[in-house]
Amino acid sequence: MNRRSFFKALGITGATFVLGKEAPAKPVNEEVIEFKAILYDSTKCIGCQTCEFSCAEAHNLPEPEDFPEMGVVRKTNETRRTVVNAYETSLGEVYVKRQCMHCNQPACGAACLTQAMHKTKEGPVIWREDKCMGCRYCMISCPFDVPKFEYNSPNPKITKCNMCFERQEEGKLPACVENCPGEALLFGTRRELIAEAQRRISENPDVYYDHIYGETEAGGTSFLYLSPVPFEEIGFNTNVQNTSYPALTKGFLYSVPAVFVLVPSLLLGLNKASNLNLNKNENHD
């Protein structure tokens, strides 16, 4: 991010705090688009890792070198955006795919000062390199510990699942959905998928645990889960609140005097700008 972009972002942030309310949104005449989402049915997953290999190929990432192993929790990192883990549960072995949850109101997006982490109107939460200032607040704020930083790269990026947003723009399915041989993944609008999940639970109460993970967690997510067992048995954080995390910060931010939020950042920016100009003048002399 250059100096001009820094001051622009700072100005917008400052205006919001000074007004003591949200900056007014510009009126738009775009038609309302429902969030796209993915429903993952763990009762259908066979742990084949096809989703992992498909994701790696679609995003030019290294192929997975390990595999789901009971008792070993594999995590996403800077080289893999999705993983499948195996859990021993009260009903036997259950496989679970993990990746970004694509929250309806993402904490990572709310924490990002430059809107580099962005919730698209279609549903996916994406990272925009040209807007990122490298603060990594998105990593700290995510309740699901998803965004990862390329610490060993000379040109580091924030990496995470983007629900194959580029493929969606081309009218294609996310790579994991398109290639799942067990049809454990279903793509559609969030409303349609919640209805489908409810239907499956209603028609097969002996097969499914009566809960759709992601319907309300963190204010709702665009990645939804069905499970044969309680979600804590398959590694999910069941203490995640139902209110979106950005909603918790609004009252606090509006109550903080602008001098504490705006002025220190402004002075820091001015100091750096002044030093740049001073160095230029000294070079000319």
Helices and strands as residue ranges (DSSP letters): H 3-19, E 36-41, H 50-58, E 83-89, E 92-98, H 107-111, E 117-119, E 125-127, G 129-131, H 137-141, E 148-149, E 158-159, H 165-169, H 175-179, E 185-189, H 190-203, G 217-219, E 223-226, G 231-234, H 245-255, H 258-284
